[in-house]
Amino acid sequence: MIFSSVFFIFVFLPVTLLIYFVAPKPGKNVVLLISSLIFYAWGEPVYIILMMFSIIYNYISGIEIDYHRRQKNRRRMRFVFWLTVGVDLGILMFFKYYGFLMENINHILPFDIPYRELALPVGISFYTFQTLSYIIDVYKDNVRVQKNLISFGTYITMFPQLIAGPIVRYADIETQLDKRRITLTGFGNGIAWFLRGLGKKVLLANNIGMAYDSIAALPQEEMSVLSAWVGCAAYAFQIYFDFSGYSDMAIGLGKMFGFEFMKNFDYPYISKSITEFWRRWHISLGTWFREYVYIPLGGNRGGTAKAVRNIFIVWLLTGFWHGAAWNFIFWGLYYGALLLLEKYVLKSLLEKLPKLVKHIYTMFFVLIGWVLFFSSGMGEALSYIGTMFGIGANGLADSAGIYYLYNYAVLFILSAICSVPLTYRKFTKFVFSGSRGRTALAMGAYLAIFVLSVAYLVNATYNPFLYFRF
């Protein structure tokens, strides 16, 4: 089940909200847990067993770690901690990387070892990182152990952010699991967040994604330089509005149920450096790696060599987290190298450049990075990048490139406008001006987004979520 579906909007969500608000305070987490399990099992009925195992195992492990701490048995506490981390990562690696490992082994060996491709449990990367954040923080004594299985299960399975984030650290909602206040203002704010995300996803990402898919389907030898750049730009807008739209819907749903989740995107396409871009893109993932990998490794303490090592480790893992393929690994190392260049070589130069030049520089390397990301392998990625620079291209421009640029021009312009904070700031200032007429117009705008999105969904045959495969 996905948020941008007629069934979710008109059946699942209203029914869940009704039961949730009718239920007494002690039963609200029970309602959320059951509804979240139904939400997950809707598309993954088999893997619900895997999720239940993860919940119960980490719940027991947390209690055991806390018990050994109180008994001052550090050795036993460390053993349980590392065993739990090993089991969590082992499950993730088995389902996500088993096929990748076997494929590479078969490339090395003179014979093939037969293996069966495993379907990837949806959202496993996200909820595994959430269980790890809990176990690590309990081990470090940063949070209190959760002894209520229902509350812990609610944290892991909460359907607003279960499938594709944002990655919610246990420390961020520890208090909210037991004490949260739902207000009419907060609920209304949640609806606004949800509708903005729905519009991003359905009206922008889905439509501009069709341009990318059409261009990507062209044979490489028939693709012009223009077509390659138009396709890459279309994908850049698609993945941004797709993922940030989902995150906005998740944040909005959280507010409807009384939870506050961290912002996951902060207009990354206005960035003037790669460093700034990664402060604004997928913020919850960057925060997770900083808190649980980079800082424990020593961060930038201990000299330049160790800092370089730590950054490369983080970005190698970031690439590997995104997918079991060499292009994702190179994508992570690509950004690691760029970040190191900015930190140790280009920093003073970038500071002197005009803002426009810095922005062009950033978006150039971001677009190249998206090619590594959307390609099925490194060979395809290098071929596509070559086409972007005229190597093996079918000329500078062709009828296909001109067609897609012309027919999607309005959508490209709208996407660019919606990628900058000025648009939303002006809208917010307009809404909260104190004028009832302006507030009514704003409500009309949200209603229009809702009606247009639903009208699209009723007849839609193209409605993927790109980050489901991660």
Legacy VTK file of the C-alpha trace (Angstrom):
# vtk DataFile Version 3.0
C-alpha trace
ASCII
DATASET POLYDATA
POINTS 470 float
0.000 0.000 0.000
1.259 3.460 -0.822
0.152 6.896 0.342
-0.605 8.077 -3.179
-3.416 5.594 -3.768
-7.179 6.073 -3.763
-7.642 3.196 -1.295
-5.209 4.684 1.229
-6.644 8.205 1.001
-10.338 7.304 1.110
-10.419 4.033 3.084
-7.347 3.107 5.112
-6.429 6.541 6.470
-9.951 7.720 7.428
-10.790 4.408 9.125
-7.488 4.364 11.019
-7.910 7.989 12.148
-11.489 7.346 13.284
-10.523 4.311 15.376
-7.434 6.110 16.684
-9.355 9.145 17.954
-12.177 7.036 19.407
-9.734 4.767 21.256
-8.818 5.717 24.852
-5.335 7.102 25.427
-3.784 3.768 26.543
-5.128 2.102 23.388
-3.856 4.578 20.805
-0.494 2.853 20.382
-2.330 -0.458 19.977
-4.385 1.043 17.153
-1.252 2.436 15.503
0.609 -0.871 15.836
-2.217 -2.985 14.390
-2.936 -0.550 11.557
0.781 -0.352 10.738
1.091 -4.130 10.562
-1.952 -4.268 8.269
-0.439 -1.487 6.142
2.831 -3.432 5.776
1.206 -6.829 5.298
-0.964 -5.399 2.518
1.914 -5.690 0.092
4.334 -7.892 2.077
2.242 -10.617 3.820
5.177 -13.042 4.104
7.725 -10.552 5.389
5.493 -9.470 8.248
7.011 -12.455 10.086
10.483 -10.989 9.562
9.344 -7.649 10.950
7.729 -9.275 13.987
10.960 -11.156 14.663
12.928 -7.905 14.440
10.572 -6.196 16.897
10.573 -8.978 19.493
14.296 -9.738 19.203
15.404 -6.114 19.586
12.878 -5.539 22.375
14.304 -8.461 24.373
17.890 -7.463 23.555
17.303 -3.924 24.809
15.966 -5.242 28.119
18.886 -7.666 28.439
21.474 -4.937 27.733
19.862 -2.753 30.377
19.791 -5.666 32.845
23.510 -6.420 32.416
24.327 -2.728 32.824
22.506 -2.626 36.157
24.345 -5.783 37.173
27.596 -4.060 36.127
28.395 -6.972 33.818
30.037 -4.994 31.005
31.352 -8.064 29.242
27.933 -9.664 28.936
26.364 -6.346 27.957
28.862 -5.895 25.115
28.249 -9.460 23.951
24.476 -8.978 23.728
24.930 -5.622 22.017
27.271 -6.865 19.293
25.212 -10.011 18.790
22.088 -7.906 18.270
23.846 -5.545 15.863
25.197 -8.583 14.005
21.756 -10.196 13.720
20.103 -6.954 12.534
22.790 -6.271 9.937
22.934 -9.955 8.992
19.232 -9.996 8.122
19.565 -6.786 6.120
22.635 -8.018 4.245
21.141 -11.427 3.516
17.991 -10.100 1.907
19.556 -7.058 0.256
23.014 -8.241 -0.756
22.818 -12.032 -1.113
22.138 -11.878 -4.870
24.856 -9.250 -5.383
27.395 -11.391 -3.523
26.530 -14.553 -5.461
26.627 -12.714 -8.775
30.132 -11.409 -8.082
31.340 -14.815 -6.823
30.093 -16.389 -10.051
32.041 -13.788 -12.050
35.228 -14.840 -10.248
34.765 -18.622 -10.270
35.178 -20.697 -13.456
31.711 -22.164 -12.825
28.342 -20.816 -11.706
26.824 -21.511 -8.309
23.047 -21.608 -8.737
21.141 -19.291 -6.423
17.642 -17.925 -6.072
16.966 -14.204 -6.211
15.226 -13.024 -3.050
12.482 -10.424 -3.092
13.631 -7.417 -1.049
11.350 -6.750 1.933
9.973 -3.246 1.435
11.433 -0.716 3.867
13.926 -3.143 5.444
16.788 -0.623 5.172
14.734 1.998 7.011
13.337 -0.075 9.869
16.667 -1.866 10.380
18.383 1.483 10.903
15.658 2.395 13.388
16.164 -0.785 15.427
19.914 -0.159 15.356
19.477 3.416 16.583
17.477 2.088 19.530
19.951 -0.663 20.436
22.978 1.634 20.101
21.384 4.362 22.239
20.312 1.867 24.902
23.831 0.444 24.947
25.335 3.938 25.303
22.740 4.740 27.993
21.490 7.678 25.928
17.864 6.556 26.256
15.874 4.522 28.723
15.087 0.954 27.743
11.543 0.548 26.424
9.790 -2.129 28.483
6.406 -1.756 26.802
6.335 -4.095 23.788
3.377 -2.249 22.238
5.202 1.093 22.391
8.373 -0.417 20.964
6.449 -2.162 18.198
4.707 1.120 17.391
8.066 2.857 17.020
9.388 0.246 14.579
6.244 -0.255 12.500
4.652 3.210 12.483
3.174 3.269 8.973
3.680 7.002 8.223
7.448 6.503 7.982
7.757 2.721 7.734
8.308 2.247 4.017
10.677 5.032 2.976
11.461 7.155 5.995
12.356 9.619 7.240
14.570 7.459 9.470
13.282 8.264 12.939
15.786 7.765 15.742
14.303 6.369 18.932
15.793 9.232 20.954
13.777 11.715 18.907
10.366 10.241 19.750
11.042 8.418 23.017
8.826 10.826 24.958
6.196 11.057 22.215
5.511 7.328 22.326
3.979 7.742 25.782
3.015 11.420 25.907
1.818 13.317 22.872
-0.779 15.996 22.438
-3.042 16.170 19.418
-4.472 19.591 18.659
-6.770 20.851 15.931
-3.998 23.185 14.735
-1.482 20.352 14.632
-3.914 18.096 12.786
-4.638 20.823 10.238
-0.917 21.426 9.792
-0.511 17.697 9.200
-3.152 17.773 6.455
-1.315 20.665 4.792
1.993 18.746 4.889
0.298 15.648 3.486
-1.367 17.541 0.635
1.871 19.312 -0.316
3.631 15.966 -0.416
0.791 14.399 -2.402
0.998 17.202 -4.960
4.779 16.846 -5.226
4.479 13.123 -5.779
1.436 12.859 -8.022
1.417 16.090 -9.999
5.156 16.687 -10.390
7.200 13.509 -9.843
4.869 11.122 -11.667
4.484 13.338 -14.707
8.090 14.407 -15.174
9.112 10.821 -14.447
7.374 9.750 -17.660
9.729 12.019 -19.614
12.745 10.394 -17.987
11.418 6.869 -18.607
10.773 7.619 -22.283
14.277 9.016 -22.796
15.933 6.239 -20.778
14.197 3.682 -23.012
15.963 5.066 -26.095
18.946 3.020 -27.350
22.177 4.746 -26.345
23.361 5.046 -29.941
20.132 6.897 -30.846
20.368 9.404 -27.988
21.621 12.929 -28.589
23.464 15.159 -26.139
20.288 17.170 -25.609
18.185 14.060 -24.937
20.703 12.783 -22.385
20.727 16.080 -20.443
16.929 16.431 -20.598
16.512 12.865 -19.324
18.987 13.440 -16.498
17.286 16.701 -15.463
13.884 14.989 -15.559
15.168 12.239 -13.263
16.680 14.810 -10.880
13.273 16.466 -10.473
11.459 13.126 -10.324
13.523 11.650 -7.515
13.440 14.895 -5.532
9.681 15.365 -5.696
9.074 11.634 -5.351
11.167 11.200 -2.200
10.595 14.605 -0.618
6.886 14.256 -1.416
6.768 10.941 0.416
8.685 12.443 3.341
6.283 15.402 3.509
3.318 13.019 3.528
4.985 10.988 6.281
5.606 14.111 8.376
2.015 15.208 7.806
0.616 11.834 8.832
2.814 11.888 11.915
1.355 15.258 12.910
-2.175 13.892 12.471
-1.350 11.196 15.037
0.470 13.600 17.361
4.085 12.849 16.379
6.781 15.258 15.241
9.263 13.797 12.741
12.393 15.565 11.582
12.434 17.360 8.231
14.043 15.145 5.599
14.645 17.667 2.794
15.501 21.357 2.833
15.452 22.507 -0.803
18.693 20.744 -1.823
18.684 22.091 -5.382
19.475 25.612 -4.191
22.822 24.421 -2.790
26.072 26.165 -3.669
28.364 23.264 -2.811
28.195 19.484 -2.606
28.672 19.777 1.150
25.594 21.982 1.411
23.652 19.660 -0.894
24.151 16.757 1.506
23.097 18.872 4.456
19.805 19.414 2.652
19.187 16.001 1.000
17.879 12.963 2.928
18.727 14.676 6.208
17.647 11.742 8.399
20.067 9.340 6.660
22.948 11.813 6.905
22.165 12.353 10.583
22.089 8.587 11.202
25.488 7.995 9.592
27.001 10.986 11.382
25.730 9.908 14.814
26.282 6.158 14.553
29.249 5.770 12.175
31.254 8.963 11.584
31.452 10.227 15.186
32.101 6.773 16.741
34.948 6.294 14.233
36.495 9.511 15.539
35.000 12.057 13.159
37.571 14.704 12.255
39.507 14.126 15.468
42.904 12.476 15.221
44.298 14.227 12.167
43.585 14.559 8.459
44.353 10.948 7.540
41.771 9.559 9.958
39.193 12.155 8.907
39.665 11.172 5.242
39.358 7.506 6.174
36.167 8.122 8.160
34.535 10.122 5.370
35.317 7.411 2.829
33.928 4.721 5.123
30.710 6.679 5.639
30.204 7.277 1.939
31.088 3.739 0.975
28.407 2.570 3.404
25.990 5.239 2.172
26.338 3.989 -1.384
26.054 0.349 -0.302
22.974 1.150 1.797
21.187 2.436 -1.288
21.530 -0.730 -3.296
23.349 -3.961 -4.040
25.140 -2.866 -7.203
28.544 -1.469 -8.090
27.082 1.753 -9.445
25.676 2.579 -5.978
29.051 1.890 -4.378
30.786 4.157 -6.911
28.018 6.739 -6.399
28.840 6.816 -2.678
32.598 7.024 -3.293
32.006 9.713 -5.927
30.348 11.937 -3.336
32.933 11.033 -0.730
35.689 12.203 -3.092
33.826 15.437 -3.929
33.247 16.217 -0.255
36.918 15.661 0.523
37.943 17.891 -2.383
35.697 20.651 -1.083
36.934 20.227 2.477
40.663 20.142 1.802
41.274 21.610 -1.668
38.426 23.730 -3.059
37.068 25.399 0.071
38.885 28.722 -0.267
38.286 28.844 -4.043
34.557 28.160 -3.705
34.201 30.956 -1.159
35.490 33.468 -3.712
33.230 32.397 -6.578
29.937 34.196 -7.389
26.822 32.458 -6.048
25.547 31.618 -9.530
28.821 29.932 -10.494
28.807 27.914 -7.257
25.239 26.826 -7.926
26.035 25.743 -11.509
29.102 23.853 -10.264
26.996 22.038 -7.642
24.143 21.090 -9.953
26.577 19.880 -12.632
28.113 17.326 -10.281
24.733 16.426 -8.753
23.354 15.608 -12.221
26.396 13.460 -13.008
25.807 11.726 -9.680
22.195 10.960 -10.619
23.422 9.123 -13.723
25.451 6.809 -11.483
22.347 6.413 -9.334
19.710 5.611 -11.945
21.853 3.372 -14.165
21.596 -0.404 -13.870
25.375 -0.793 -13.829
28.649 1.061 -14.240
28.880 0.261 -17.954
25.506 1.855 -18.622
26.364 4.823 -16.387
29.653 5.556 -18.171
27.965 5.190 -21.544
25.202 7.633 -20.562
27.720 10.148 -19.169
29.704 9.834 -22.395
26.553 10.633 -24.384
26.011 13.750 -22.255
29.410 15.000 -23.441
29.054 13.925 -27.075
30.914 10.594 -26.898
28.896 8.133 -28.972
25.965 10.569 -29.078
23.574 10.914 -31.998
24.503 14.555 -32.530
24.011 17.565 -30.285
20.225 17.557 -30.632
17.608 15.353 -32.224
13.841 15.353 -32.652
13.332 13.292 -29.475
15.287 15.722 -27.290
13.519 18.741 -28.763
10.136 17.000 -28.397
10.588 16.211 -24.693
12.102 19.604 -23.915
9.222 21.399 -25.652
6.363 19.229 -24.374
7.609 19.152 -20.792
8.818 22.772 -20.683
5.955 23.914 -18.432
6.536 21.001 -16.068
10.275 21.726 -15.934
9.533 25.368 -15.088
6.999 24.404 -12.394
9.466 21.896 -10.944
12.196 24.532 -10.810
9.832 27.028 -9.130
8.762 24.444 -6.539
12.394 23.523 -5.826
13.192 26.877 -4.214
12.074 28.017 -0.741
10.914 31.435 -1.940
7.745 29.901 -3.411
6.641 28.340 -0.122
7.731 31.342 1.931
5.595 33.673 -0.178
2.675 31.265 0.112
3.063 30.995 3.898
3.298 34.766 4.269
0.170 35.088 2.151
-1.763 32.551 4.269
-0.796 34.002 7.653
-1.350 37.615 6.722
-4.421 37.730 8.956
-6.841 38.170 6.090
-9.732 35.688 6.019
-9.959 36.075 2.276
-6.347 35.066 1.794
-6.764 32.101 4.140
-9.775 31.005 2.122
-7.731 31.259 -1.074
-4.977 29.148 0.488
-7.514 26.503 1.524
-8.799 26.609 -2.049
-5.254 25.998 -3.297
-4.872 22.934 -1.058
-8.291 21.691 -2.169
-7.225 22.101 -5.798
-4.056 20.049 -5.137
-6.186 17.345 -3.549
-8.789 17.243 -6.338
-6.203 17.277 -9.128
-4.136 14.567 -7.415
-7.135 12.303 -6.887
-8.306 12.878 -10.468
-4.857 11.820 -11.649
-4.780 8.761 -9.385
-8.175 7.511 -10.531
-6.841 6.995 -14.058
-3.152 6.548 -13.241
-1.172 3.574 -14.501
2.172 5.116 -13.486
2.564 5.670 -9.746
5.846 4.219 -8.422
7.798 5.250 -5.360
11.453 5.237 -6.350
12.831 4.677 -2.847
10.750 1.528 -2.278
13.565 -0.493 -3.854
16.031 0.710 -1.219
LINES 1 471
470 0 1 2 3 4 5 6 7 8 9 10 11 12 13 14 15 16 17 18 19 20 21 22 23 24 25 26 27 28 29 30 31 32 33 34 35 36 37 38 39 40 41 42 43 44 45 46 47 48 49 50 51 52 53 54 55 56 57 58 59 60 61 62 63 64 65 66 67 68 69 70 71 72 73 74 75 76 77 78 79 80 81 82 83 84 85 86 87 88 89 90 91 92 93 94 95 96 97 98 99 100 101 102 103 104 105 106 107 108 109 110 111 112 113 114 115 116 117 118 119 120 121 122 123 124 125 126 127 128 129 130 131 132 133 134 135 136 137 138 139 140 141 142 143 144 145 146 147 148 149 150 151 152 153 154 155 156 157 158 159 160 161 162 163 164 165 166 167 168 169 170 171 172 173 174 175 176 177 178 179 180 181 182 183 184 185 186 187 188 189 190 191 192 193 194 195 196 197 198 199 200 201 202 203 204 205 206 207 208 209 210 211 212 213 214 215 216 217 218 219 220 221 222 223 224 225 226 227 228 229 230 231 232 233 234 235 236 237 238 239 240 241 242 243 244 245 246 247 248 249 250 251 252 253 254 255 256 257 258 259 260 261 262 263 264 265 266 267 268 269 270 271 272 273 274 275 276 277 278 279 280 281 282 283 284 285 286 287 288 289 290 291 292 293 294 295 296 297 298 299 300 301 302 303 304 305 306 307 308 309 310 311 312 313 314 315 316 317 318 319 320 321 322 323 324 325 326 327 328 329 330 331 332 333 334 335 336 337 338 339 340 341 342 343 344 345 346 347 348 349 350 351 352 353 354 355 356 357 358 359 360 361 362 363 364 365 366 367 368 369 370 371 372 373 374 375 376 377 378 379 380 381 382 383 384 385 386 387 388 389 390 391 392 393 394 395 396 397 398 399 400 401 402 403 404 405 406 407 408 409 410 411 412 413 414 415 416 417 418 419 420 421 422 423 424 425 426 427 428 429 430 431 432 433 434 435 436 437 438 439 440 441 442 443 444 445 446 447 448 449 450 451 452 453 454 455 456 457 458 459 460 461 462 463 464 465 466 467 468 469
